Amino acid sequence: MTYQTATFGQYAGNVGGFHTVVLSTLTRPDNTTAYATGDGITNSTTTPTAIEFPNCTRWFGTSALLLGGIMAKSTTTTSQASFVLHLWNDIPPEIPNDNAAYAPTARAHFGSYLGALTVDKSSGGTVTFADGISKPFTMPSSGSIPFTVSNTSRSLYGILQANGNYTPGALEQFRIKLYIQQN
């Protein structure tokens, strides 16, 4: 039997896994119809798709840890700008049309639903730029969300939901970054 000793620098920086930042952008439809609390914010009023966060893990069917995230939007409106990002480890079985009431059912999501992150851009801590605003998500009390992706994907999927009576901009964009520790 042969043993090999690793040099000090060979694995430096990999303690506890690899870290990555995953970015996805949602562009909502070309209208300014106000959202009610609980409405889904998606890319279409007729054939919506979930927000895909690709390459969250290094391999199919493996686990990782969601450490945090940040959301920026392309308008500077802060009134009632409060949102919930629901996350799944597979494509959600129910994806609402844009501006339709959204209440995910437990039976349809059992096993693939990971949890939700919230962000309230109408309160303090929001960074305002000339072309939009940005603020970190509030993580659950555990501080992180462990997850395992499906055996056919390395992605997480999300549905954005209004958490206030929010009036959007036409073609408003939501850029979402997730900070992930990969195993």
Salt bridges, closest charged atoms under 4 A:
GLU94 OE1 - HIS109 NE2 2.89
ASP98 OD2 - ARG28 NH2 3.53
GLU172 OE2 - LYS73 NZ 3.05
